[in-house]
Amino acid sequence: MRNAYRRTGPPAAVMFLLLAGCAATGPPAVVPELEPIVVEAAPLPLPARPEPVTPAPPRETPRVDIALVVDASTPVHAPVADEIAAALPARRYRITRVTTDAAAELDALRSRRVTVIAVGPEAVRTARAALPDKPVVFCQVPSYAEALETGAPIWGVQTLPPLELQLKSWQAVDPSLRTIALIVSAAGAPLAEEAQRAAHALAADLLVETSDSDRETLYLFRRLATEVDGLWLLPDNDALSPQVLRELLSYAASRGIGVLTFNEALLARGALLTATAVPADVAATVAQVVERVVGGQTAQLQAMTPLSAAELAVNATVAMTLGLPPVVTTRWVAREPD
């Protein structure tokens, strides 16, 4: 029985050890190489392009209404009004032009917000009567004291070129000019004060007299004629008249005295030099004042704004008679330095 149960091969445990030993001493197992896996990345989506934005059209600034009132009593005001209209850009201002002989047209402006530009004395009176509560900027008004006393919002531009510029131009024509007579009425006192400052700045002696009438003006000049080599005539209806102007110029010529006047027509009467405003300068100055008024920037605005240029005209014959240097040009424009 025992032989019947004899095993014919080594026990299972021995076979395991033999196999384990063979595995430990045999060649190492070969690990097959893995082929790389290529993963193609999907392209990132591009950001969406923003839709073009169409800018909103700029808001159009409302235009400012201007009533341009022109004194029709004399034709000299129309060219100045033309220059003013040209100096106010159409994109900024809407101009209604009215002459004083058609003042009824101003009635349509009473209910509108409007700024008045008055050219000439009669234009100021017409504008004040028709549009009493509207702001006014005026020019070409020699005697402006009454206009400024109305109590309404009103500003002016000087009629005369700067007096210092006038005197400096006179000295250029007559280098020997030293002592000057100036005769004004009581109403002309502010002009006399400005003339005194100009003379002081330019080292000239200015003898000022106050006259109550045109005949007294002539008397005063005859008394001063022995002391002066120049007579300065400024517009003054209370101290001057057409007849006395002719007599003054005749007497000055007989005494060898050069005369500076404010009216070019007086050159033919024997004046040496005239100084008048330049219309384009008047217009530019008015436009500057108007811009400040409509912009509400009037706190530091002068009651009367000065001009900055003068047109000079010289009588070459009178200059030669007075023994002055030869006149290179008989007409030119002088300007204040910037």
C-alpha positions as CSV (number, residue, x, y, z in Angstrom):
1,M,0.0,0.0,0.0
2,R,2.8,2.3,0.8
3,N,4.3,1.9,-2.7
4,A,1.0,2.6,-4.1
5,Y,1.0,6.1,-2.6
6,R,4.8,6.8,-3.6
7,R,5.1,9.9,-5.5
8,T,6.8,9.7,-8.9
9,G,8.2,13.3,-8.9
10,P,9.6,15.8,-6.5
11,P,7.2,17.3,-4.1
12,A,5.4,20.5,-5.2
13,A,7.4,22.6,-2.7
14,V,10.7,21.5,-4.2
15,M,9.4,22.3,-7.7
16,F,8.5,25.8,-6.6
17,L,11.9,26.4,-5.2
18,L,13.6,25.2,-8.3
19,L,11.5,27.4,-10.5
20,A,12.1,30.4,-8.2
21,G,15.8,29.8,-8.4
22,C,15.8,29.7,-12.2
23,A,13.8,32.9,-12.3
24,A,16.4,34.6,-10.0
25,T,19.4,33.5,-12.0
26,G,17.9,33.9,-15.6
27,P,18.2,36.9,-17.9
28,P,16.2,40.1,-17.0
29,A,12.8,40.5,-18.5
30,V,12.7,42.9,-21.5
31,V,10.3,45.8,-21.1
32,P,8.8,46.7,-24.4
33,E,9.1,50.4,-25.4
34,L,5.9,52.3,-25.6
35,E,5.2,54.4,-28.6
36,P,4.6,58.0,-27.7
37,I,1.1,59.2,-28.0
38,V,0.8,62.4,-29.8
39,V,-2.2,64.5,-28.6
40,E,-3.0,67.3,-31.0
41,A,-4.2,70.3,-28.9
42,A,-7.3,72.0,-30.3
43,P,-6.6,75.7,-31.2
44,L,-7.8,78.1,-28.6
45,P,-10.7,80.2,-29.9
46,L,-9.8,83.8,-30.8
47,P,-11.5,86.5,-28.7
48,A,-14.4,87.9,-30.5
49,R,-13.6,91.2,-32.3
50,P,-15.6,94.0,-30.8
51,E,-18.1,95.7,-33.0
52,P,-16.9,99.2,-34.1
53,V,-18.3,101.9,-31.9
54,T,-19.6,104.9,-33.9
55,P,-19.0,108.0,-31.9
56,A,-22.0,110.1,-31.1
57,P,-22.1,113.3,-33.1
58,P,-20.9,116.3,-31.1
59,R,-23.7,118.4,-29.6
60,E,-24.1,121.6,-31.5
61,T,-23.6,124.6,-29.3
62,P,-26.6,127.0,-29.6
63,R,-25.6,130.2,-31.3
64,V,-25.8,133.5,-29.4
65,D,-28.2,136.1,-30.7
66,I,-26.7,139.5,-31.5
67,A,-28.6,142.6,-32.3
68,L,-26.2,144.8,-34.3
69,V,-27.7,148.3,-34.2
70,V,-26.1,150.8,-36.6
71,D,-26.3,154.6,-36.3
72,A,-27.8,155.7,-39.7
73,S,-27.2,159.4,-39.0
74,T,-23.8,159.3,-40.7
75,P,-22.3,156.8,-43.2
76,V,-19.0,156.4,-41.3
77,H,-20.6,153.8,-38.9
78,A,-21.6,151.3,-41.6
79,P,-18.0,150.1,-42.5
80,V,-17.3,149.6,-38.8
81,A,-20.4,147.5,-38.5
82,D,-19.3,145.5,-41.5
83,E,-16.0,144.7,-39.8
84,I,-17.8,143.8,-36.5
85,A,-20.1,141.3,-38.3
86,A,-17.1,139.7,-40.0
87,A,-15.2,139.4,-36.7
88,L,-18.1,137.4,-35.1
89,P,-17.9,133.8,-36.3
90,A,-21.2,132.5,-37.8
91,R,-20.9,129.2,-36.0
92,R,-21.0,131.1,-32.7
93,Y,-23.2,134.1,-33.3
94,R,-26.5,134.8,-35.1
95,I,-26.6,138.4,-36.1
96,T,-29.7,140.6,-36.7
97,R,-28.6,143.9,-38.2
98,V,-30.8,146.9,-37.7
99,T,-30.3,150.6,-38.5
100,T,-31.6,153.3,-36.3
101,D,-34.1,154.4,-39.0
102,A,-35.7,151.0,-38.8
103,A,-35.8,150.5,-35.1
104,A,-39.2,148.8,-35.1
105,E,-37.5,145.7,-36.2
106,L,-36.0,145.4,-32.7
107,D,-39.4,144.7,-31.2
108,A,-39.2,141.1,-32.3
109,L,-36.1,140.6,-30.1
110,R,-37.6,141.8,-26.9
111,S,-38.6,138.3,-25.8
112,R,-35.3,136.6,-26.8
113,R,-32.1,136.4,-25.0
114,V,-29.9,138.8,-27.0
115,T,-26.8,140.9,-26.6
116,V,-26.8,144.3,-28.3
117,I,-23.9,145.8,-30.2
118,A,-24.5,149.5,-30.8
119,V,-22.4,151.4,-33.4
120,G,-22.6,155.2,-32.9
121,P,-24.3,157.4,-30.3
122,E,-27.8,157.2,-31.8
123,A,-27.5,153.4,-31.9
124,V,-27.0,153.4,-28.1
125,R,-30.1,155.5,-27.5
126,T,-32.2,153.4,-29.9
127,A,-31.1,150.2,-28.3
128,R,-31.7,151.4,-24.8
129,A,-35.2,152.5,-25.8
130,A,-36.2,149.3,-27.6
131,L,-34.3,146.7,-25.5
132,P,-33.8,148.4,-22.1
133,D,-33.0,145.2,-20.2
134,K,-30.5,143.7,-22.7
135,P,-26.7,143.9,-22.2
136,V,-25.1,146.4,-24.6
137,V,-21.6,146.7,-26.0
138,F,-21.0,150.0,-27.9
139,C,-18.4,151.7,-30.0
140,Q,-17.9,154.9,-32.1
141,V,-19.3,157.0,-29.2
142,P,-16.9,159.9,-28.4
143,S,-18.9,161.3,-25.5
144,Y,-19.8,158.1,-23.6
145,A,-20.4,159.3,-20.1
146,E,-24.1,159.5,-20.5
147,A,-24.3,156.0,-21.9
148,L,-22.5,154.5,-19.0
149,E,-24.8,156.2,-16.5
150,T,-27.9,154.4,-17.6
151,G,-27.6,151.8,-14.8
152,A,-28.2,148.9,-17.3
153,P,-25.5,146.4,-18.2
154,I,-23.4,148.3,-20.7
155,W,-19.7,148.3,-21.8
156,G,-17.9,150.4,-24.4
157,V,-14.9,150.4,-26.7
158,Q,-12.9,153.6,-26.9
159,T,-13.3,155.7,-30.1
160,L,-9.8,157.2,-30.1
161,P,-6.6,155.2,-30.6
162,P,-4.4,155.1,-27.5
163,L,-3.2,158.6,-26.7
164,E,0.3,157.5,-25.9
165,L,0.5,155.8,-29.3
166,Q,-0.7,159.0,-31.0
167,L,1.9,161.1,-29.2
168,K,4.7,158.6,-29.9
169,S,3.8,158.7,-33.6
170,W,3.8,162.5,-33.5
171,Q,7.2,162.6,-32.0
172,A,8.4,160.3,-34.8
173,V,7.3,162.8,-37.4
174,D,8.5,165.9,-35.4
175,P,11.6,164.9,-33.3
176,S,11.8,168.6,-32.1
177,L,8.3,168.4,-30.4
178,R,8.7,169.4,-26.7
179,T,5.7,171.5,-25.5
180,I,2.1,170.8,-26.5
181,A,-1.1,172.7,-25.8
182,L,-4.3,170.7,-25.1
183,I,-7.6,172.6,-24.6
184,V,-10.7,170.6,-23.5
185,S,-14.1,171.3,-21.9
186,A,-15.0,170.1,-18.5
187,A,-16.5,166.9,-20.1
188,G,-13.1,166.2,-21.7
189,A,-11.3,166.0,-18.3
190,P,-10.8,162.2,-18.4
191,L,-9.1,162.5,-21.9
192,A,-6.9,165.3,-20.6
193,E,-5.8,163.1,-17.7
194,E,-4.9,160.2,-20.1
195,A,-3.0,162.7,-22.3
196,Q,-1.1,163.9,-19.3
197,R,0.0,160.4,-18.5
198,A,1.0,159.8,-22.1
199,A,3.1,163.0,-22.2
200,H,4.8,162.1,-18.9
201,A,5.7,158.7,-20.2
202,L,7.3,160.2,-23.3
203,A,9.0,163.1,-21.6
204,A,6.8,165.8,-23.3
205,D,5.4,168.9,-21.6
206,L,1.6,169.1,-21.9
207,L,-0.1,172.4,-21.1
208,V,-3.8,171.7,-20.4
209,E,-6.5,174.4,-20.3
210,T,-10.2,174.0,-19.7
211,S,-12.6,175.9,-22.0
212,D,-16.3,176.7,-21.6
213,S,-17.0,177.5,-25.3
214,D,-15.5,177.3,-28.7
215,R,-14.6,181.0,-28.7
216,E,-12.8,180.6,-25.4
217,T,-10.8,177.8,-26.9
218,L,-9.5,180.1,-29.6
219,Y,-8.7,182.7,-27.0
220,L,-6.8,180.3,-24.8
221,F,-4.7,178.9,-27.8
222,R,-3.7,182.4,-28.9
223,R,-2.5,183.0,-25.3
224,L,-0.5,179.7,-25.3
225,A,0.9,180.0,-28.8
226,T,4.1,181.7,-27.7
227,E,4.9,178.8,-25.3
228,V,4.2,175.7,-27.4
229,D,5.4,174.0,-30.6
230,G,2.4,171.7,-30.9
231,L,-1.4,171.8,-30.6
232,W,-3.3,168.6,-29.8
233,L,-6.9,168.6,-30.8
234,L,-9.2,165.9,-29.4
235,P,-12.9,165.6,-30.2
236,D,-14.9,167.8,-27.9
237,N,-18.2,169.4,-29.1
238,D,-18.3,171.7,-26.1
239,A,-14.9,173.2,-26.8
240,L,-14.7,173.1,-30.5
241,S,-16.8,174.0,-33.5
242,P,-16.2,173.7,-37.3
243,Q,-15.6,177.5,-37.5
244,V,-13.1,177.5,-34.6
245,L,-11.3,174.5,-35.9
246,R,-10.6,176.4,-39.1
247,E,-9.4,179.4,-37.2
248,L,-7.2,177.3,-34.9
249,L,-5.5,175.6,-37.8
250,S,-4.9,178.9,-39.6
251,Y,-3.4,180.6,-36.5
252,A,-1.2,177.5,-35.8
253,A,0.2,177.6,-39.4
254,S,1.0,181.3,-39.0
255,R,3.0,180.6,-35.9
256,G,4.8,177.5,-37.2
257,I,2.9,175.2,-34.8
258,G,2.2,171.6,-35.8
259,V,-1.3,170.3,-35.1
260,L,-2.3,166.7,-34.4
261,T,-6.0,166.1,-35.0
262,F,-8.7,163.4,-34.9
263,N,-10.2,163.9,-38.3
264,E,-8.4,163.2,-41.6
265,A,-10.4,165.9,-43.4
266,L,-8.5,168.5,-41.3
267,L,-5.3,167.7,-43.2
268,A,-6.5,169.8,-46.1
269,R,-7.1,172.6,-43.6
270,G,-3.5,172.7,-42.5
271,A,-3.1,170.0,-39.8
272,L,0.2,168.2,-39.7
273,L,-1.0,164.8,-38.6
274,T,-4.2,162.9,-38.0
275,A,-4.7,159.8,-35.8
276,T,-7.8,157.7,-36.3
277,A,-9.0,154.3,-35.2
278,V,-8.4,151.2,-37.4
279,P,-11.9,149.7,-38.2
280,A,-10.5,146.1,-38.0
281,D,-9.0,146.9,-34.6
282,V,-12.3,148.4,-33.4
283,A,-14.1,145.2,-34.6
284,A,-11.6,142.8,-32.9
285,T,-11.9,144.7,-29.6
286,V,-15.7,144.7,-29.8
287,A,-15.7,141.0,-30.4
288,Q,-13.4,140.4,-27.4
289,V,-15.7,142.4,-25.2
290,V,-18.8,140.6,-26.5
291,E,-17.3,137.2,-25.9
292,R,-16.7,138.1,-22.2
293,V,-20.2,139.5,-21.8
294,V,-22.0,136.5,-23.3
295,G,-19.7,134.2,-21.3
296,G,-20.6,136.0,-18.0
297,Q,-16.9,137.1,-17.5
298,T,-17.6,140.7,-16.7
299,A,-16.3,141.0,-13.1
300,Q,-12.9,142.4,-14.3
301,L,-14.2,144.0,-17.5
302,Q,-13.4,147.7,-17.8
303,A,-16.3,150.1,-18.5
304,M,-14.3,151.3,-21.6
305,T,-11.9,149.0,-23.3
306,P,-9.0,150.7,-25.1
307,L,-8.0,150.1,-28.7
308,S,-4.5,148.9,-29.7
309,A,-3.8,150.5,-33.1
310,A,-3.9,153.9,-34.8
311,E,-4.0,154.9,-38.5
312,L,-1.7,157.9,-39.0
313,A,-1.8,160.3,-42.0
314,V,0.7,163.1,-42.4
315,N,0.5,166.3,-44.5
316,A,3.9,166.2,-46.2
317,T,3.6,169.9,-47.4
318,V,3.0,171.1,-43.8
319,A,5.9,168.9,-42.6
320,M,8.2,170.5,-45.1
321,T,7.0,174.0,-44.2
322,L,7.7,173.3,-40.5
323,G,11.2,172.2,-41.5
324,L,10.7,168.6,-40.3
325,P,12.6,165.6,-41.7
326,P,11.5,164.4,-45.1
327,V,8.3,162.3,-44.9
328,V,9.0,158.7,-46.0
329,T,5.4,157.7,-46.1
330,T,2.2,159.7,-45.7
331,R,0.1,156.9,-44.2
332,W,0.8,154.0,-41.9
333,V,-0.6,152.0,-39.0
334,A,1.0,152.0,-35.6
335,R,0.2,149.3,-33.0
336,E,0.7,148.9,-29.3
337,P,3.5,146.4,-28.5
338,D,2.2,142.9,-27.5
